[in-house]
Amino acid sequence: MRSCLSGLAVLLAYFWLPFTSAFTASTVLVLTGGLVLVAGLLVRQIRAIKVSPAPRAQAFGTLGLTVPVFVVVFALTYHLMSRAAPEHWSEPLSRLDAFYFTVTVLATVGFGDITAVSQAARAVVTVQMIGNLLLLGLVARVIMGAVEEGLARRGSAAD
């Protein structure tokens, strides 16, 4: 539950904190740092799942924190790119537009109402799509493996 509330706090911070910088080389570092943060969260949470007395609940909390952080990293990147050069996109992106676009890419819906127009924007969207595949496929499998290991450990401890 705590992880899910932390994920909600990340989403609220995205909409409420003043992000006023433009998309620069430092923004690329923020994106990279954000992705490293997501990876670090996952490693920490997977370890916690393995030793948790309730590994299923811990896994749910892991997703409740990791997915919002992942979404916010890309939404913030898209928003800052649009502030710096709106021509990266089919229309300028507000925070809500950037969040919406990030979620449509994550959900593979792709309505087509907002599109990446420049090479730079397409490159970042491609990184997100690859991250989506990793998050949905590989990470889900690793989390389930950690749950199974945690359940097995809990079962052997009861014996």
DOMARVO-252775 format. One record per atom (N, C-alpha, C): x, y, z; residue number from 1; residue in three letters; atom name. Coordinates in nm, 2 decimals, padded with zeros to 4 digits. Example, Ala and Ser with C-alpha at 12.3 -4.5 7.8 and 13.67 -1.06 7.14 Angstrom:
REM DOMARVO-252775
<node <01.32; -00.57; 00.78>; 1; ALA; N>;
<node <01.23; -00.45; 00.78>; 1; ALA; CA>;
<node <01.32; -00.33; 00.78>; 1; ALA; C>;
<node <01.28; -00.22; 00.71>; 2; SER; N>;
<node <01.37; -00.11; 00.71>; 2; SER; CA>;
<node <01.29; 00.00; 00.79>; 2; SER; C>;
REM end
This chain:
REM DOMARVO-252775
<node <00.08; -00.12; 00.00>; 1; MET; N>;
<node <00.00; 00.00; 00.00>; 1; MET; CA>;
<node <00.09; 00.13; 00.00>; 1; MET; C>;
<node <00.19; 00.12; 00.08>; 2; ARG; N>;
<node <00.28; 00.24; 00.09>; 2; ARG; CA>;
<node <00.34; 00.27; -00.05>; 2; ARG; C>;
<node <00.38; 00.17; -00.12>; 3; SER; N>;
<node <00.44; 00.19; -00.25>; 3; SER; CA>;
<node <00.34; 00.25; -00.35>; 3; SER; C>;
<node <00.22; 00.20; -00.34>; 4; CYS; N>;
<node <00.11; 00.26; -00.43>; 4; CYS; CA>;
<node <00.09; 00.41; -00.40>; 4; CYS; C>;
<node <00.09; 00.44; -00.27>; 5; LEU; N>;
<node <00.08; 00.58; -00.23>; 5; LEU; CA>;
<node <00.19; 00.66; -00.27>; 5; LEU; C>;
<node <00.31; 00.60; -00.27>; 6; SER; N>;
<node <00.43; 00.67; -00.32>; 6; SER; CA>;
<node <00.42; 00.70; -00.47>; 6; SER; C>;
<node <00.37; 00.60; -00.54>; 7; GLY; N>;
<node <00.34; 00.62; -00.69>; 7; GLY; CA>;
<node <00.24; 00.73; -00.71>; 7; GLY; C>;
<node <00.14; 00.74; -00.63>; 8; LEU; N>;
<node <00.04; 00.85; -00.64>; 8; LEU; CA>;
<node <00.11; 00.98; -00.61>; 8; LEU; C>;
<node <00.19; 00.98; -00.51>; 9; ALA; N>;
<node <00.27; 01.11; -00.48>; 9; ALA; CA>;
<node <00.36; 01.15; -00.60>; 9; ALA; C>;
<node <00.42; 01.06; -00.67>; 10; VAL; N>;
<node <00.50; 01.09; -00.79>; 10; VAL; CA>;
<node <00.41; 01.15; -00.89>; 10; VAL; C>;
<node <00.29; 01.10; -00.92>; 11; LEU; N>;
<node <00.20; 01.16; -01.02>; 11; LEU; CA>;
<node <00.16; 01.30; -00.98>; 11; LEU; C>;
<node <00.12; 01.32; -00.85>; 12; LEU; N>;
<node <00.08; 01.45; -00.80>; 12; LEU; CA>;
<node <00.20; 01.55; -00.81>; 12; LEU; C>;
<node <00.32; 01.51; -00.78>; 13; ALA; N>;
<node <00.43; 01.60; -00.79>; 13; ALA; CA>;
<node <00.45; 01.64; -00.94>; 13; ALA; C>;
<node <00.43; 01.55; -01.03>; 14; TYR; N>;
<node <00.45; 01.58; -01.17>; 14; TYR; CA>;
<node <00.35; 01.70; -01.21>; 14; TYR; C>;
<node <00.23; 01.69; -01.16>; 15; PHE; N>;
<node <00.14; 01.80; -01.20>; 15; PHE; CA>;
<node <00.15; 01.93; -01.12>; 15; PHE; C>;
<node <00.20; 01.92; -01.00>; 16; TRP; N>;
<node <00.21; 02.03; -00.91>; 16; TRP; CA>;
<node <00.34; 02.11; -00.90>; 16; TRP; C>;
<node <00.45; 02.04; -00.92>; 17; LEU; N>;
<node <00.58; 02.10; -00.91>; 17; LEU; CA>;
<node <00.61; 02.19; -01.03>; 17; LEU; C>;
<node <00.68; 02.30; -01.01>; 18; PRO; N>;
<node <00.71; 02.39; -01.12>; 18; PRO; CA>;
<node <00.83; 02.34; -01.20>; 18; PRO; C>;
<node <00.81; 02.28; -01.32>; 19; PHE; N>;
<node <00.92; 02.24; -01.40>; 19; PHE; CA>;
<node <00.94; 02.35; -01.51>; 19; PHE; C>;
<node <01.04; 02.44; -01.50>; 20; THR; N>;
<node <01.04; 02.55; -01.59>; 20; THR; CA>;
<node <01.16; 02.55; -01.68>; 20; THR; C>;
<node <01.25; 02.45; -01.67>; 21; SER; N>;
<node <01.37; 02.44; -01.76>; 21; SER; CA>;
<node <01.33; 02.40; -01.89>; 21; SER; C>;
<node <01.41; 02.43; -01.99>; 22; ALA; N>;
<node <01.39; 02.39; -02.13>; 22; ALA; CA>;
<node <01.45; 02.25; -02.15>; 22; ALA; C>;
<node <01.43; 02.19; -02.26>; 23; PHE; N>;
<node <01.49; 02.06; -02.30>; 23; PHE; CA>;
<node <01.63; 02.09; -02.34>; 23; PHE; C>;
<node <01.73; 02.05; -02.26>; 24; THR; N>;
<node <01.87; 02.07; -02.29>; 24; THR; CA>;
<node <01.95; 01.94; -02.27>; 24; THR; C>;
<node <02.08; 01.95; -02.27>; 25; ALA; N>;
<node <02.16; 01.83; -02.24>; 25; ALA; CA>;
<node <02.13; 01.79; -02.10>; 25; ALA; C>;
<node <02.11; 01.88; -02.01>; 26; SER; N>;
<node <02.08; 01.84; -01.87>; 26; SER; CA>;
<node <01.95; 01.76; -01.86>; 26; SER; C>;
<node <01.85; 01.79; -01.95>; 27; THR; N>;
<node <01.73; 01.72; -01.96>; 27; THR; CA>;
<node <01.75; 01.57; -02.00>; 27; THR; C>;
<node <01.84; 01.55; -02.09>; 28; VAL; N>;
<node <01.88; 01.42; -02.13>; 28; VAL; CA>;
<node <01.94; 01.34; -02.01>; 28; VAL; C>;
<node <02.02; 01.41; -01.93>; 29; LEU; N>;
<node <02.07; 01.35; -01.81>; 29; LEU; CA>;
<node <01.96; 01.32; -01.71>; 29; LEU; C>;
<node <01.86; 01.41; -01.70>; 30; VAL; N>;
<node <01.75; 01.38; -01.61>; 30; VAL; CA>;
<node <01.67; 01.25; -01.66>; 30; VAL; C>;
<node <01.65; 01.24; -01.79>; 31; LEU; N>;
<node <01.59; 01.13; -01.85>; 31; LEU; CA>;
<node <01.67; 01.00; -01.82>; 31; LEU; C>;
<node <01.80; 01.01; -01.84>; 32; THR; N>;
<node <01.88; 00.89; -01.81>; 32; THR; CA>;
<node <01.88; 00.86; -01.66>; 32; THR; C>;
<node <01.89; 00.97; -01.58>; 33; GLY; N>;
<node <01.89; 00.94; -01.43>; 33; GLY; CA>;
<node <01.75; 00.89; -01.39>; 33; GLY; C>;
<node <01.65; 00.93; -01.45>; 34; GLY; N>;
<node <01.51; 00.88; -01.42>; 34; GLY; CA>;
<node <01.50; 00.73; -01.46>; 34; GLY; C>;
<node <01.56; 00.69; -01.57>; 35; LEU; N>;
<node <01.56; 00.55; -01.61>; 35; LEU; CA>;
<node <01.65; 00.47; -01.51>; 35; LEU; C>;
<node <01.76; 00.52; -01.47>; 36; VAL; N>;
<node <01.84; 00.45; -01.37>; 36; VAL; CA>;
<node <01.77; 00.44; -01.24>; 36; VAL; C>;
<node <01.69; 00.54; -01.20>; 37; LEU; N>;
<node <01.61; 00.54; -01.08>; 37; LEU; CA>;
<node <01.51; 00.43; -01.09>; 37; LEU; C>;
<node <01.44; 00.42; -01.21>; 38; VAL; N>;
<node <01.34; 00.31; -01.22>; 38; VAL; CA>;
<node <01.41; 00.17; -01.21>; 38; VAL; C>;
<node <01.52; 00.16; -01.27>; 39; ALA; N>;
<node <01.60; 00.03; -01.26>; 39; ALA; CA>;
<node <01.64; 00.00; -01.11>; 39; ALA; C>;
<node <01.68; 00.10; -01.04>; 40; GLY; N>;
<node <01.72; 00.09; -00.90>; 40; GLY; CA>;
<node <01.60; 00.05; -00.82>; 40; GLY; C>;
<node <01.49; 00.12; -00.84>; 41; LEU; N>;
<node <01.37; 00.09; -00.77>; 41; LEU; CA>;
<node <01.33; -00.06; -00.79>; 41; LEU; C>;
<node <01.34; -00.10; -00.91>; 42; LEU; N>;
<node <01.30; -00.24; -00.94>; 42; LEU; CA>;
<node <01.39; -00.34; -00.87>; 42; LEU; C>;
<node <01.52; -00.32; -00.87>; 43; VAL; N>;
<node <01.62; -00.41; -00.80>; 43; VAL; CA>;
<node <01.58; -00.41; -00.65>; 43; VAL; C>;
<node <01.56; -00.30; -00.59>; 44; ARG; N>;
<node <01.53; -00.29; -00.45>; 44; ARG; CA>;
<node <01.40; -00.36; -00.42>; 44; ARG; C>;
<node <01.30; -00.33; -00.50>; 45; GLN; N>;
<node <01.17; -00.39; -00.48>; 45; GLN; CA>;
<node <01.17; -00.54; -00.50>; 45; GLN; C>;
<node <01.24; -00.59; -00.60>; 46; ILE; N>;
<node <01.25; -00.74; -00.62>; 46; ILE; CA>;
<node <01.32; -00.81; -00.51>; 46; ILE; C>;
<node <01.42; -00.75; -00.45>; 47; ARG; N>;
<node <01.48; -00.80; -00.33>; 47; ARG; CA>;
<node <01.38; -00.81; -00.21>; 47; ARG; C>;
<node <01.30; -00.70; -00.20>; 48; ALA; N>;
<node <01.20; -00.70; -00.09>; 48; ALA; CA>;
<node <01.09; -00.80; -00.11>; 48; ALA; C>;
<node <01.06; -00.83; -00.24>; 49; ILE; N>;
<node <00.95; -00.93; -00.27>; 49; ILE; CA>;
<node <01.00; -01.07; -00.22>; 49; ILE; C>;
<node <01.13; -01.10; -00.25>; 50; LYS; N>;
<node <01.18; -01.23; -00.21>; 50; LYS; CA>;
<node <01.18; -01.26; -00.06>; 50; LYS; C>;
<node <01.20; -01.16; 00.02>; 51; VAL; N>;
<node <01.20; -01.18; 00.16>; 51; VAL; CA>;
<node <01.07; -01.14; 00.24>; 51; VAL; C>;
<node <00.98; -01.09; 00.16>; 52; SER; N>;
<node <00.85; -01.04; 00.22>; 52; SER; CA>;
<node <00.77; -01.15; 00.27>; 52; SER; C>;
<node <00.70; -01.13; 00.39>; 53; PRO; N>;
<node <00.61; -01.23; 00.43>; 53; PRO; CA>;
<node <00.48; -01.24; 00.34>; 53; PRO; C>;
<node <00.46; -01.13; 00.26>; 54; ALA; N>;
<node <00.35; -01.13; 00.17>; 54; ALA; CA>;
<node <00.40; -01.09; 00.03>; 54; ALA; C>;
<node <00.46; -01.18; -00.04>; 55; PRO; N>;
<node <00.53; -01.14; -00.16>; 55; PRO; CA>;
<node <00.43; -01.09; -00.27>; 55; PRO; C>;
<node <00.31; -01.14; -00.28>; 56; ARG; N>;
<node <00.22; -01.10; -00.38>; 56; ARG; CA>;
<node <00.18; -00.95; -00.36>; 56; ARG; C>;
<node <00.16; -00.91; -00.23>; 57; ALA; N>;
<node <00.12; -00.78; -00.20>; 57; ALA; CA>;
<node <00.24; -00.69; -00.23>; 57; ALA; C>;
<node <00.36; -00.73; -00.20>; 58; GLN; N>;
<node <00.48; -00.66; -00.22>; 58; GLN; CA>;
<node <00.50; -00.64; -00.37>; 58; GLN; C>;
<node <00.47; -00.74; -00.45>; 59; ALA; N>;
<node <00.48; -00.73; -00.60>; 59; ALA; CA>;
<node <00.38; -00.62; -00.65>; 59; ALA; C>;
<node <00.26; -00.62; -00.60>; 60; PHE; N>;
<node <00.16; -00.52; -00.64>; 60; PHE; CA>;
<node <00.21; -00.38; -00.61>; 60; PHE; C>;
<node <00.27; -00.37; -00.49>; 61; GLY; N>;
<node <00.32; -00.24; -00.45>; 61; GLY; CA>;
<node <00.44; -00.20; -00.54>; 61; GLY; C>;
<node <00.52; -00.29; -00.58>; 62; THR; N>;
<node <00.63; -00.27; -00.67>; 62; THR; CA>;
<node <00.58; -00.20; -00.80>; 62; THR; C>;
<node <00.48; -00.26; -00.86>; 63; LEU; N>;
<node <00.42; -00.21; -00.98>; 63; LEU; CA>;
<node <00.36; -00.08; -00.96>; 63; LEU; C>;
<node <00.29; -00.06; -00.84>; 64; GLY; N>;
<node <00.23; 00.06; -00.80>; 64; GLY; CA>;
<node <00.32; 00.18; -00.79>; 64; GLY; C>;
<node <00.45; 00.15; -00.77>; 65; LEU; N>;
<node <00.55; 00.26; -00.76>; 65; LEU; CA>;
<node <00.63; 00.27; -00.89>; 65; LEU; C>;
<node <00.67; 00.16; -00.95>; 66; THR; N>;
<node <00.76; 00.16; -01.06>; 66; THR; CA>;
<node <00.69; 00.22; -01.19>; 66; THR; C>;
<node <00.57; 00.18; -01.21>; 67; VAL; N>;
<node <00.50; 00.23; -01.33>; 67; VAL; CA>;
<node <00.48; 00.38; -01.33>; 67; VAL; C>;
<node <00.42; 00.44; -01.22>; 68; PRO; N>;
<node <00.41; 00.58; -01.22>; 68; PRO; CA>;
<node <00.54; 00.66; -01.24>; 68; PRO; C>;
<node <00.65; 00.61; -01.18>; 69; VAL; N>;
<node <00.78; 00.67; -01.19>; 69; VAL; CA>;
<node <00.82; 00.67; -01.34>; 69; VAL; C>;
<node <00.81; 00.55; -01.40>; 70; PHE; N>;
<node <00.84; 00.53; -01.54>; 70; PHE; CA>;
<node <00.76; 00.63; -01.63>; 70; PHE; C>;
<node <00.63; 00.64; -01.61>; 71; VAL; N>;
<node <00.54; 00.73; -01.68>; 71; VAL; CA>;
<node <00.58; 00.87; -01.66>; 71; VAL; C>;
<node <00.61; 00.91; -01.54>; 72; VAL; N>;
<node <00.64; 01.05; -01.51>; 72; VAL; CA>;
<node <00.78; 01.09; -01.58>; 72; VAL; C>;
<node <00.87; 01.00; -01.58>; 73; VAL; N>;
<node <01.00; 01.03; -01.64>; 73; VAL; CA>;
<node <00.98; 01.07; -01.79>; 73; VAL; C>;
<node <00.90; 00.99; -01.86>; 74; PHE; N>;
<node <00.88; 01.02; -02.00>; 74; PHE; CA>;
<node <00.78; 01.13; -02.02>; 74; PHE; C>;
<node <00.68; 01.15; -01.94>; 75; ALA; N>;
<node <00.59; 01.26; -01.96>; 75; ALA; CA>;
<node <00.66; 01.39; -01.94>; 75; ALA; C>;
<node <00.75; 01.40; -01.84>; 76; LEU; N>;
<node <00.83; 01.52; -01.81>; 76; LEU; CA>;
<node <00.92; 01.55; -01.92>; 76; LEU; C>;
<node <00.98; 01.44; -01.98>; 77; THR; N>;
<node <01.07; 01.46; -02.09>; 77; THR; CA>;
<node <01.00; 01.52; -02.21>; 77; THR; C>;
<node <00.88; 01.46; -02.24>; 78; TYR; N>;
<node <00.80; 01.51; -02.36>; 78; TYR; CA>;
<node <00.76; 01.65; -02.33>; 78; TYR; C>;
<node <00.72; 01.68; -02.21>; 79; HIS; N>;
<node <00.67; 01.82; -02.18>; 79; HIS; CA>;
<node <00.78; 01.92; -02.20>; 79; HIS; C>;
<node <00.90; 01.89; -02.15>; 80; LEU; N>;
<node <01.02; 01.98; -02.16>; 80; LEU; CA>;
<node <01.06; 01.99; -02.30>; 80; LEU; C>;
<node <01.06; 01.88; -02.38>; 81; MET; N>;
<node <01.09; 01.89; -02.52>; 81; MET; CA>;
<node <00.99; 01.98; -02.59>; 81; MET; C>;
<node <00.87; 01.97; -02.56>; 82; SER; N>;
<node <00.77; 02.06; -02.62>; 82; SER; CA>;
<node <00.79; 02.21; -02.59>; 82; SER; C>;
<node <00.82; 02.23; -02.46>; 83; ARG; N>;
<node <00.84; 02.37; -02.42>; 83; ARG; CA>;
<node <00.96; 02.43; -02.49>; 83; ARG; C>;
<node <01.06; 02.35; -02.51>; 84; ALA; N>;
<node <01.18; 02.40; -02.58>; 84; ALA; CA>;
<node <01.16; 02.42; -02.73>; 84; ALA; C>;
<node <01.09; 02.33; -02.79>; 85; ALA; N>;
<node <01.07; 02.33; -02.93>; 85; ALA; CA>;
<node <00.94; 02.26; -02.96>; 85; ALA; C>;
<node <00.83; 02.33; -02.97>; 86; PRO; N>;
<node <00.70; 02.27; -02.99>; 86; PRO; CA>;
<node <00.69; 02.19; -03.12>; 86; PRO; C>;
<node <00.78; 02.22; -03.22>; 87; GLU; N>;
<node <00.77; 02.16; -03.35>; 87; GLU; CA>;
<node <00.82; 02.01; -03.34>; 87; GLU; C>;
<node <00.86; 01.96; -03.22>; 88; HIS; N>;
<node <00.89; 01.82; -03.20>; 88; HIS; CA>;
<node <00.76; 01.74; -03.21>; 88; HIS; C>;
<node <00.65; 01.80; -03.19>; 89; TRP; N>;
<node <00.52; 01.73; -03.18>; 89; TRP; CA>;
<node <00.42; 01.79; -03.28>; 89; TRP; C>;
<node <00.31; 01.71; -03.30>; 90; SER; N>;
<node <00.21; 01.76; -03.39>; 90; SER; CA>;
<node <00.13; 01.88; -03.33>; 90; SER; C>;
<node <00.15; 01.90; -03.20>; 91; GLU; N>;
<node <00.09; 02.02; -03.13>; 91; GLU; CA>;
<node <00.17; 02.04; -03.00>; 91; GLU; C>;
<node <00.17; 02.16; -02.95>; 92; PRO; N>;
<node <00.25; 02.18; -02.82>; 92; PRO; CA>;
<node <00.18; 02.10; -02.71>; 92; PRO; C>;
<node <00.27; 02.04; -02.62>; 93; LEU; N>;
<node <00.22; 01.95; -02.52>; 93; LEU; CA>;
<node <00.22; 02.02; -02.38>; 93; LEU; C>;
<node <00.10; 02.03; -02.32>; 94; SER; N>;
<node <00.09; 02.07; -02.18>; 94; SER; CA>;
<node <00.13; 01.95; -02.10>; 94; SER; C>;
<node <00.14; 01.97; -01.97>; 95; ARG; N>;
<node <00.17; 01.86; -01.88>; 95; ARG; CA>;
<node <00.07; 01.74; -01.90>; 95; ARG; C>;
<node <-00.06; 01.78; -01.91>; 96; LEU; N>;
<node <-00.16; 01.68; -01.92>; 96; LEU; CA>;
<node <-00.15; 01.61; -02.06>; 96; LEU; C>;
<node <-00.12; 01.69; -02.17>; 97; ASP; N>;
<node <-00.10; 01.63; -02.30>; 97; ASP; CA>;
<node <00.02; 01.53; -02.30>; 97; ASP; C>;
<node <00.13; 01.57; -02.23>; 98; ALA; N>;
<node <00.25; 01.49; -02.23>; 98; ALA; CA>;
<node <00.22; 01.36; -02.15>; 98; ALA; C>;
<node <00.15; 01.37; -02.04>; 99; PHE; N>;
<node <00.11; 01.25; -01.96>; 99; PHE; CA>;
<node <00.02; 01.16; -02.04>; 99; PHE; C>;
<node <-00.08; 01.22; -02.11>; 100; TYR; N>;
<node <-00.18; 01.15; -02.19>; 100; TYR; CA>;
<node <-00.10; 01.07; -02.30>; 100; TYR; C>;
<node <-00.01; 01.14; -02.37>; 101; PHE; N>;
<node <00.07; 01.08; -02.48>; 101; PHE; CA>;
<node <00.15; 00.96; -02.42>; 101; PHE; C>;
<node <00.21; 00.98; -02.31>; 102; THR; N>;
<node <00.29; 00.88; -02.25>; 102; THR; CA>;
<node <00.21; 00.75; -02.22>; 102; THR; C>;
<node <00.09; 00.77; -02.16>; 103; VAL; N>;
<node <00.00; 00.66; -02.13>; 103; VAL; CA>;
<node <-00.05; 00.59; -02.26>; 103; VAL; C>;
<node <-00.08; 00.67; -02.36>; 104; THR; N>;
<node <-00.13; 00.61; -02.49>; 104; THR; CA>;
<node <-00.01; 00.52; -02.55>; 104; THR; C>;
<node <00.11; 00.57; -02.54>; 105; VAL; N>;
<node <00.22; 00.49; -02.59>; 105; VAL; CA>;
<node <00.24; 00.36; -02.50>; 105; VAL; C>;
<node <00.23; 00.38; -02.37>; 106; LEU; N>;
<node <00.25; 00.27; -02.28>; 106; LEU; CA>;
<node <00.14; 00.16; -02.30>; 106; LEU; C>;
<node <00.02; 00.21; -02.32>; 107; ALA; N>;
<node <-00.10; 00.12; -02.34>; 107; ALA; CA>;
<node <-00.10; 00.07; -02.49>; 107; ALA; C>;
<node <-00.01; 00.11; -02.57>; 108; THR; N>;
<node <-00.01; 00.08; -02.72>; 108; THR; CA>;
<node <-00.14; 00.11; -02.78>; 108; THR; C>;
<node <-00.21; 00.21; -02.74>; 109; VAL; N>;
<node <-00.33; 00.26; -02.80>; 109; VAL; CA>;
<node <-00.30; 00.34; -02.92>; 109; VAL; C>;
<node <-00.22; 00.44; -02.91>; 110; GLY; N>;
<node <-00.18; 00.52; -03.02>; 110; GLY; CA>;
<node <-00.30; 00.58; -03.10>; 110; GLY; C>;
<node <-00.37; 00.67; -03.04>; 111; PHE; N>;
<node <-00.49; 00.73; -03.11>; 111; PHE; CA>;
<node <-00.45; 00.81; -03.24>; 111; PHE; C>;
<node <-00.33; 00.86; -03.23>; 112; GLY; N>;
<node <-00.28; 00.94; -03.35>; 112; GLY; CA>;
<node <-00.31; 01.09; -03.34>; 112; GLY; C>;
<node <-00.38; 01.13; -03.23>; 113; ASP; N>;
<node <-00.41; 01.27; -03.21>; 113; ASP; CA>;
<node <-00.28; 01.35; -03.18>; 113; ASP; C>;
<node <-00.19; 01.30; -03.11>; 114; ILE; N>;
<node <-00.06; 01.36; -03.08>; 114; ILE; CA>;
<node <00.05; 01.27; -03.14>; 114; ILE; C>;
<node <00.14; 01.32; -03.22>; 115; THR; N>;
<node <00.24; 01.24; -03.28>; 115; THR; CA>;
<node <00.38; 01.31; -03.26>; 115; THR; C>;
<node <00.48; 01.22; -03.26>; 116; ALA; N>;
<node <00.62; 01.27; -03.26>; 116; ALA; CA>;
<node <00.65; 01.31; -03.40>; 116; ALA; C>;
<node <00.70; 01.43; -03.43>; 117; VAL; N>;
<node <00.73; 01.48; -03.56>; 117; VAL; CA>;
<node <00.87; 01.48; -03.59>; 117; VAL; C>;
<node <00.96; 01.52; -03.50>; 118; SER; N>;
<node <01.10; 01.53; -03.52>; 118; SER; CA>;
<node <01.17; 01.40; -03.49>; 118; SER; C>;
<node <01.30; 01.39; -03.54>; 119; GLN; N>;
<node <01.38; 01.28; -03.52>; 119; GLN; CA>;
<node <01.41; 01.26; -03.37>; 119; GLN; C>;
<node <01.43; 01.37; -03.30>; 120; ALA; N>;
<node <01.46; 01.36; -03.16>; 120; ALA; CA>;
<node <01.34; 01.31; -03.08>; 120; ALA; C>;
<node <01.22; 01.36; -03.11>; 121; ALA; N>;
<node <01.10; 01.31; -03.04>; 121; ALA; CA>;
<node <01.08; 01.17; -03.07>; 121; ALA; C>;
<node <01.10; 01.13; -03.20>; 122; ARG; N>;
<node <01.08; 00.99; -03.23>; 122; ARG; CA>;
<node <01.18; 00.90; -03.16>; 122; ARG; C>;
<node <01.30; 00.95; -03.15>; 123; ALA; N>;
<node <01.40; 00.87; -03.08>; 123; ALA; CA>;
<node <01.36; 00.84; -02.93>; 123; ALA; C>;
<node <01.31; 00.95; -02.86>; 124; VAL; N>;
<node <01.27; 00.94; -02.72>; 124; VAL; CA>;
<node <01.15; 00.84; -02.71>; 124; VAL; C>;
<node <01.06; 00.86; -02.80>; 125; VAL; N>;
<node <00.94; 00.77; -02.80>; 125; VAL; CA>;
<node <00.98; 00.62; -02.83>; 125; VAL; C>;
<node <01.08; 00.60; -02.91>; 126; THR; N>;
<node <01.13; 00.47; -02.93>; 126; THR; CA>;
<node <01.19; 00.41; -02.81>; 126; THR; C>;
<node <01.27; 00.49; -02.74>; 127; VAL; N>;
<node <01.32; 00.45; -02.61>; 127; VAL; CA>;
<node <01.21; 00.41; -02.51>; 127; VAL; C>;
<node <01.10; 00.49; -02.51>; 128; GLN; N>;
<node <00.99; 00.46; -02.42>; 128; GLN; CA>;
<node <00.93; 00.32; -02.47>; 128; GLN; C>;
<node <00.91; 00.30; -02.60>; 129; MET; N>;
<node <00.85; 00.18; -02.64>; 129; MET; CA>;
<node <00.93; 00.06; -02.60>; 129; MET; C>;
<node <01.06; 00.07; -02.62>; 130; ILE; N>;
<node <01.15; -00.04; -02.57>; 130; ILE; CA>;
<node <01.14; -00.06; -02.42>; 130; ILE; C>;
<node <01.14; 00.05; -02.35>; 131; GLY; N>;
<node <01.12; 00.04; -02.20>; 131; GLY; CA>;
<node <00.98; -00.02; -02.17>; 131; GLY; C>;
<node <00.88; 00.01; -02.25>; 132; ASN; N>;
<node <00.75; -00.05; -02.22>; 132; ASN; CA>;
<node <00.76; -00.20; -02.24>; 132; ASN; C>;
<node <00.82; -00.25; -02.34>; 133; LEU; N>;
<node <00.83; -00.39; -02.36>; 133; LEU; CA>;
<node <00.91; -00.46; -02.25>; 133; LEU; C>;
<node <01.02; -00.39; -02.21>; 134; LEU; N>;
<node <01.09; -00.44; -02.09>; 134; LEU; CA>;
<node <01.01; -00.44; -01.97>; 134; LEU; C>;
<node <00.94; -00.33; -01.94>; 135; LEU; N>;
<node <00.86; -00.32; -01.82>; 135; LEU; CA>;
<node <00.75; -00.43; -01.82>; 135; LEU; C>;
<node <00.68; -00.44; -01.93>; 136; LEU; N>;
<node <00.56; -00.53; -01.94>; 136; LEU; CA>;
<node <00.60; -00.68; -01.95>; 136; LEU; C>;
<node <00.71; -00.71; -02.01>; 137; GLY; N>;
<node <00.75; -00.84; -02.04>; 137; GLY; CA>;
<node <00.85; -00.89; -01.93>; 137; GLY; C>;
<node <00.97; -00.85; -01.95>; 138; LEU; N>;
<node <01.08; -00.90; -01.87>; 138; LEU; CA>;
<node <01.06; -00.86; -01.72>; 138; LEU; C>;
<node <01.03; -00.74; -01.69>; 139; VAL; N>;
<node <01.01; -00.70; -01.55>; 139; VAL; CA>;
<node <00.89; -00.78; -01.48>; 139; VAL; C>;
<node <00.78; -00.80; -01.56>; 140; ALA; N>;
<node <00.67; -00.87; -01.50>; 140; ALA; CA>;
<node <00.72; -01.02; -01.47>; 140; ALA; C>;
<node <00.80; -01.08; -01.56>; 141; ARG; N>;
<node <00.85; -01.21; -01.54>; 141; ARG; CA>;
<node <00.94; -01.22; -01.42>; 141; ARG; C>;
<node <01.03; -01.12; -01.40>; 142; VAL; N>;
<node <01.12; -01.12; -01.29>; 142; VAL; CA>;
<node <01.04; -01.10; -01.16>; 142; VAL; C>;
<node <00.94; -01.01; -01.16>; 143; ILE; N>;
<node <00.86; -00.99; -01.04>; 143; ILE; CA>;
<node <00.79; -01.12; -01.00>; 143; ILE; C>;
<node <00.73; -01.19; -01.10>; 144; MET; N>;
<node <00.66; -01.31; -01.07>; 144; MET; CA>;
<node <00.76; -01.42; -01.02>; 144; MET; C>;
<node <00.88; -01.42; -01.07>; 145; GLY; N>;
<node <00.98; -01.51; -01.02>; 145; GLY; CA>;
<node <01.01; -01.48; -00.88>; 145; GLY; C>;
<node <01.02; -01.36; -00.85>; 146; ALA; N>;
<node <01.05; -01.32; -00.71>; 146; ALA; CA>;
<node <00.94; -01.36; -00.62>; 146; ALA; C>;
<node <00.81; -01.34; -00.66>; 147; VAL; N>;
<node <00.70; -01.38; -00.58>; 147; VAL; CA>;
<node <00.70; -01.53; -00.56>; 147; VAL; C>;
<node <00.73; -01.61; -00.66>; 148; GLU; N>;
<node <00.74; -01.76; -00.65>; 148; GLU; CA>;
<node <00.85; -01.79; -00.55>; 148; GLU; C>;
<node <00.97; -01.72; -00.56>; 149; GLU; N>;
<node <01.08; -01.75; -00.47>; 149; GLU; CA>;
<node <01.04; -01.72; -00.32>; 149; GLU; C>;
<node <00.97; -01.60; -00.31>; 150; GLY; N>;
<node <00.92; -01.56; -00.17>; 150; GLY; CA>;
<node <00.82; -01.66; -00.12>; 150; GLY; C>;
<node <00.73; -01.70; -00.20>; 151; LEU; N>;
<node <00.63; -01.80; -00.15>; 151; LEU; CA>;
<node <00.70; -01.93; -00.11>; 151; LEU; C>;
<node <00.80; -01.98; -00.20>; 152; ALA; N>;
<node <00.87; -02.10; -00.17>; 152; ALA; CA>;
<node <00.95; -02.09; -00.04>; 152; ALA; C>;
<node <01.01; -01.97; -00.02>; 153; ARG; N>;
<node <01.09; -01.95; 00.11>; 153; ARG; CA>;
<node <00.99; -01.95; 00.23>; 153; ARG; C>;
<node <00.88; -01.88; 00.21>; 154; ARG; N>;
<node <00.78; -01.88; 00.32>; 154; ARG; CA>;
<node <00.73; -02.02; 00.35>; 154; ARG; C>;
<node <00.71; -02.10; 00.24>; 155; GLY; N>;
<node <00.66; -02.24; 00.26>; 155; GLY; CA>;
<node <00.76; -02.32; 00.33>; 155; GLY; C>;
<node <00.89; -02.31; 00.29>; 156; SER; N>;
<node <01.00; -02.39; 00.36>; 156; SER; CA>;
<node <01.02; -02.34; 00.50>; 156; SER; C>;
<node <00.99; -02.22; 00.53>; 157; ALA; N>;
<node <01.01; -02.17; 00.67>; 157; ALA; CA>;
<node <00.90; -02.23; 00.76>; 157; ALA; C>;
<node <00.79; -02.25; 00.70>; 158; ALA; N>;
<node <00.68; -02.31; 00.78>; 158; ALA; CA>;
<node <00.70; -02.46; 00.81>; 158; ALA; C>;
<node <00.78; -02.52; 00.73>; 159; ASP; N>;
<node <00.80; -02.67; 00.75>; 159; ASP; CA>;
<node <00.89; -02.70; 00.86>; 159; ASP; C>;
REM end
